[in-house]
């Protein structure tokens, strides 16, 4: 029940593009129904990142506007007053920023997946802290600690050996947090988060 829903898209398209604290900020903003704009020069990354973002919300379901790849001709959609998760090509973003008046929403969280930056609207700078935020950060950090090739395939190496994980994820505590650790202790919760991140790596 703790696993993310299955997806054939690479989770690393989003989780490798931004730092864990930035991802946690985006996650919090989405739970509070803010606008989220993903920007990239690679169209395939936009779709994969948007789908990954929805997967992270599981078991919740995003009820706002969802456009993983917004066509440039429809850029005025960004002026919509309702919450949205949208992906736009860098050229579309730049054109919207140059428009007079600017078509970029002033109340949107804008994540640039190319340079790893996150613009937080001034009115939303002080978001509330999520319960157990440190557990979410631990899981995201564990994901990013995996070797880069595993972030795309999770398959065996050229000689057929299974993919190698960092030593801390091969320990019994990380593999079986519920059996060997009290799941209600802080150590058990962190190990469980790390274990969940390890299982997610296989689906990159």
Secondary structure by P-SEA (a helix, b strand, c coil): cccccccccccccccccccaaaaaaaaaaaaaccbbbbbcccaaaaaaaaaaaaaaaccccccccccccccccccccccccbbbbbbbcaaaaaaaaacccccccccccccccccbbbbbcccccccccccaaaaaaaaaaaaaaccccccccccccccccccccccccccccccccccccccccaaaaaaaaaaaaaaaaaac
